[in-house]
Amino acid sequence: MTVPEITPTLLSEGSGKPVLIAGAGLGTGAQALWGDAVPFLADFQVIGVDLPGHGASPASTETFTVAELAAAVATVVEKLRASGEIANDAPVYYAGVSLAGALGLQLGLDYPELFKGIGVLCSGAKIGEPQAWLDRAETVRTAGTPTMVEGSAQRWFAPGFIESHAEATTRLLHTLQNADRFAYAHACEALAGFDVRERLGEIATPVIAIAGGQDDVCPPPFAEATAAGVRNGRAAVVASAAHQAPLEAPEETAKLLREFFLAA
């Protein structure tokens, strides 16, 4: 197993509080994606995790799978517990967007003892088609991540959001532009190989699957299928959001996570 390195980022203080590990998806970073939601997650100490070559995490040097990403996140949690940055008795929750949401399902399969609840946002048990991801990996490996900015801007945000939230969207798109091209390609290849639709019934950890009502990448039926497939699931829709719910609708997204996790 090739476990990539993931660097955590403290997004909010909160010694002794429950911990929320907040994952960012392909082309994004935890600070830019989750920063506006953090004030509405005051019940938690929020720790962001970035994909390899994105945000604070170093670039990967070889391909990895979603299972290996899950192992990397589990390692982060275990190290933070060992160092005392996460108290031994503090419950830990996980929420991730897109690829990081898929990673959440993998954590539920491989590390059920680590997390008391999992949020799967704008994601699903299978995302897209393998060949499309392999083609994108080759494009970015050759031409770089700036080639993805225009298309991602169209897919990520609901109509009108870029115009009304120029600073926030620019910040997130800069994370994409600055992502390491090879690590981005590795993440595409990980998505090409990810399909846990037949394994959802193995996940016993409570899962909330949140879809953006205007998400064409992972529309609401993805969340419904995820919630129905796991043993203890709930589906919810953030009507105003597309593919980046914590940024597009931070208060509503945080409220859904907070209420579900604190009741888990």
C-alpha positions as CSV (number, residue, x, y, z in Angstrom):
1,M,0.0,0.0,0.0
2,T,1.2,3.5,-0.9
3,V,0.0,5.9,1.7
4,P,0.3,9.5,0.6
5,E,1.1,12.3,3.1
6,I,-1.7,14.5,4.1
7,T,-1.1,17.7,6.2
8,P,-3.8,18.8,8.6
9,T,-4.7,22.5,9.0
10,L,-6.4,23.8,12.2
11,L,-9.4,25.7,11.1
12,S,-10.8,26.5,14.5
13,E,-9.7,26.2,18.1
14,G,-11.6,24.1,20.6
15,S,-9.6,21.9,23.0
16,G,-12.0,19.4,24.6
17,K,-14.7,19.8,22.0
18,P,-15.8,17.1,19.5
19,V,-13.5,17.1,16.5
20,L,-14.6,17.5,12.9
21,I,-12.1,16.5,10.2
22,A,-13.2,18.5,7.1
23,G,-12.0,17.2,3.8
24,A,-11.7,19.1,0.5
25,G,-12.2,17.6,-2.9
26,L,-10.4,17.5,-6.2
27,G,-8.9,20.9,-7.0
28,T,-9.9,22.6,-3.8
29,G,-8.4,23.3,-0.3
30,A,-9.9,22.9,3.1
31,Q,-9.3,26.5,4.2
32,A,-10.9,28.0,1.1
33,L,-13.8,25.5,1.0
34,W,-14.7,25.2,4.6
35,G,-13.6,28.6,6.0
36,D,-17.0,30.3,5.7
37,A,-18.8,27.3,7.4
38,V,-16.4,27.2,10.4
39,P,-18.2,30.0,12.3
40,F,-21.4,27.9,12.2
41,L,-19.5,24.8,13.5
42,A,-18.7,26.4,16.9
43,D,-19.5,23.1,18.7
44,F,-16.5,21.5,17.1
45,Q,-12.8,21.8,16.8
46,V,-12.5,21.8,13.0
47,I,-9.4,20.4,11.4
48,G,-9.0,20.6,7.6
49,V,-7.3,17.9,5.4
50,D,-6.2,18.6,1.9
51,L,-5.6,16.0,-0.9
52,P,-2.0,15.4,-1.9
53,G,-0.6,18.3,-3.8
54,H,-3.5,20.6,-2.8
55,G,-3.5,23.3,-0.1
56,A,-1.2,22.4,2.7
57,S,-0.5,18.8,1.7
58,P,2.7,17.9,-0.2
59,A,2.5,16.5,-3.7
60,S,2.3,12.7,-4.2
61,T,5.1,11.0,-6.0
62,E,3.1,8.0,-7.2
63,T,-0.5,6.9,-7.8
64,F,-2.8,6.2,-4.9
65,T,-6.3,4.7,-4.4
66,V,-9.1,6.1,-2.4
67,A,-8.4,3.4,0.2
68,E,-4.9,4.7,0.5
69,L,-6.2,8.2,1.0
70,A,-8.4,6.9,3.7
71,A,-5.3,5.3,5.4
72,A,-3.6,8.7,5.2
73,V,-6.5,10.5,6.9
74,A,-6.7,7.7,9.6
75,T,-2.9,8.3,10.2
76,V,-3.5,12.0,10.6
77,V,-6.2,11.3,13.3
78,E,-4.0,8.8,15.1
79,K,-1.1,11.1,15.1
80,L,-3.2,14.0,16.5
81,R,-4.5,11.8,19.2
82,A,-1.0,10.6,20.1
83,S,0.3,14.2,20.3
84,G,-2.7,15.3,22.4
85,E,-4.0,17.7,19.8
86,I,-7.1,15.6,19.8
87,A,-8.1,14.5,23.3
88,N,-8.3,10.8,23.9
89,D,-12.0,11.0,24.9
90,A,-13.0,13.5,22.2
91,P,-15.4,12.1,19.6
92,V,-14.2,12.5,16.0
93,Y,-16.4,13.1,13.0
94,Y,-15.6,13.4,9.3
95,A,-17.1,15.4,6.5
96,G,-15.8,15.6,3.0
97,V,-16.8,17.1,-0.4
98,S,-16.7,15.3,-3.7
99,L,-13.6,13.0,-3.7
100,A,-13.2,13.7,0.0
101,G,-16.8,12.6,0.4
102,A,-16.0,9.3,-1.4
103,L,-13.1,9.1,1.0
104,G,-15.5,9.3,3.9
105,L,-17.4,6.2,2.7
106,Q,-14.0,4.4,2.5
107,L,-13.3,5.5,6.0
108,G,-16.6,4.0,7.1
109,L,-15.6,0.7,5.5
110,D,-11.9,0.6,6.7
111,Y,-11.8,2.6,9.9
112,P,-15.3,2.4,11.5
113,E,-13.8,2.7,15.0
114,L,-12.2,6.1,14.3
115,F,-15.3,8.2,13.5
116,K,-18.6,8.6,15.3
117,G,-20.3,10.0,12.2
118,I,-19.5,10.7,8.6
119,G,-20.7,13.5,6.2
120,V,-20.7,12.7,2.5
121,L,-21.2,16.0,0.7
122,C,-21.8,16.5,-3.1
123,S,-20.5,12.9,-3.6
124,G,-21.5,9.3,-4.0
125,A,-20.4,5.7,-4.0
126,K,-19.2,6.1,-7.6
127,I,-18.6,9.4,-9.3
128,G,-18.4,9.7,-13.1
129,E,-17.0,7.1,-15.5
130,P,-13.5,5.6,-15.2
131,Q,-12.3,6.5,-18.7
132,A,-13.4,10.2,-18.3
133,W,-11.2,10.4,-15.2
134,L,-8.3,8.8,-16.9
135,D,-8.6,11.2,-19.8
136,R,-8.7,14.1,-17.4
137,A,-5.6,12.8,-15.6
138,E,-3.7,12.7,-18.9
139,T,-4.8,16.2,-19.9
140,V,-3.8,17.7,-16.6
141,R,-0.5,15.8,-16.4
142,T,0.4,17.2,-19.8
143,A,-1.1,20.7,-19.7
144,G,-1.4,21.5,-16.0
145,T,-4.3,22.4,-13.7
146,P,-5.1,25.8,-15.1
147,T,-6.7,24.0,-18.0
148,M,-9.4,22.9,-15.5
149,V,-10.4,26.3,-14.2
150,E,-13.0,27.3,-16.7
151,G,-14.9,24.0,-16.7
152,S,-14.6,23.6,-12.9
153,A,-16.1,27.1,-12.4
154,Q,-19.1,26.0,-14.4
155,R,-19.5,22.7,-12.6
156,W,-18.8,23.8,-9.1
157,F,-21.1,26.7,-8.5
158,A,-24.8,27.3,-8.9
159,P,-25.8,30.0,-11.5
160,G,-25.1,33.5,-10.3
161,F,-22.9,32.4,-7.4
162,I,-19.6,33.5,-9.0
163,E,-21.0,36.9,-9.7
164,S,-22.4,37.4,-6.1
165,H,-19.4,35.8,-4.3
166,A,-16.4,36.8,-6.4
167,E,-13.8,36.8,-3.7
168,A,-14.8,33.4,-2.3
169,T,-15.0,31.7,-5.7
170,T,-11.7,33.2,-6.8
171,R,-10.0,31.9,-3.7
172,L,-11.2,28.4,-4.4
173,L,-10.3,28.5,-8.1
174,H,-6.8,29.7,-7.2
175,T,-6.5,26.5,-5.1
176,L,-7.2,24.6,-8.2
177,Q,-4.8,26.6,-10.4
178,N,-2.1,26.1,-7.8
179,A,-2.6,22.4,-7.3
180,D,0.2,20.1,-8.3
181,R,-0.6,18.7,-11.7
182,F,0.7,15.2,-11.0
183,A,-1.1,14.9,-7.7
184,Y,-4.3,16.1,-9.3
185,A,-3.8,13.4,-12.0
186,H,-3.3,10.8,-9.3
187,A,-6.5,11.9,-7.6
188,C,-8.4,11.5,-10.9
189,E,-7.0,8.0,-11.2
190,A,-8.1,7.3,-7.7
191,L,-11.7,8.3,-8.7
192,A,-11.5,6.2,-11.8
193,G,-11.0,3.1,-9.6
194,F,-13.6,4.0,-6.9
195,D,-16.9,2.2,-6.8
196,V,-18.3,1.0,-3.4
197,R,-21.9,0.8,-4.4
198,E,-22.1,-2.9,-3.6
199,R,-20.4,-2.4,-0.2
200,L,-22.5,0.4,1.3
201,G,-24.4,-2.1,3.5
202,E,-21.1,-2.8,5.3
203,I,-21.0,0.8,6.7
204,A,-22.4,0.9,10.2
205,T,-21.2,4.4,11.2
206,P,-24.0,7.0,10.9
207,V,-23.8,8.8,7.5
208,I,-25.4,12.0,6.4
209,A,-25.3,12.4,2.6
210,I,-25.8,16.0,1.5
211,A,-26.4,17.0,-2.1
212,G,-26.5,20.3,-3.8
213,G,-29.9,20.8,-5.4
214,Q,-28.2,22.2,-8.5
215,D,-25.3,19.8,-8.6
216,D,-24.9,18.1,-12.0
217,V,-21.8,16.2,-11.0
218,C,-23.4,14.4,-8.0
219,P,-27.1,15.2,-8.1
220,P,-29.5,14.5,-5.2
221,P,-30.2,10.9,-6.2
222,F,-26.6,10.1,-5.4
223,A,-27.2,11.2,-1.8
224,E,-30.4,9.3,-1.6
225,A,-28.7,6.1,-2.8
226,T,-25.9,6.6,-0.3
227,A,-28.2,7.1,2.6
228,A,-30.4,4.2,1.6
229,G,-27.5,1.9,1.1
230,V,-25.7,2.4,4.4
231,R,-27.1,0.9,7.7
232,N,-27.8,4.2,9.3
233,G,-28.1,7.0,6.8
234,R,-29.9,10.2,6.1
235,A,-30.1,12.2,2.9
236,A,-30.5,16.0,2.7
237,V,-30.5,18.6,-0.1
238,V,-29.1,22.1,0.0
239,A,-31.4,23.6,-2.7
240,S,-29.2,26.6,-3.5
241,A,-25.9,24.8,-3.8
242,A,-24.2,23.0,-6.7
243,H,-21.0,21.0,-6.1
244,Q,-19.3,23.0,-3.2
245,A,-22.0,23.2,-0.5
246,P,-19.8,24.4,2.4
247,L,-18.8,27.4,0.4
248,E,-22.1,28.1,-1.4
249,A,-24.4,27.6,1.6
250,P,-22.1,27.5,4.7
251,E,-24.8,28.1,7.4
252,E,-27.3,25.6,6.0
253,T,-24.6,23.0,5.4
254,A,-23.1,23.4,8.9
255,K,-26.5,23.2,10.5
256,L,-27.2,19.8,8.8
257,L,-23.9,18.4,9.9
258,R,-24.0,19.8,13.4
259,E,-27.5,18.5,14.1
260,F,-26.8,15.1,12.6
261,F,-23.4,14.6,14.3
262,L,-24.5,15.7,17.8
263,A,-27.4,13.3,17.7
264,A,-25.3,10.4,16.4
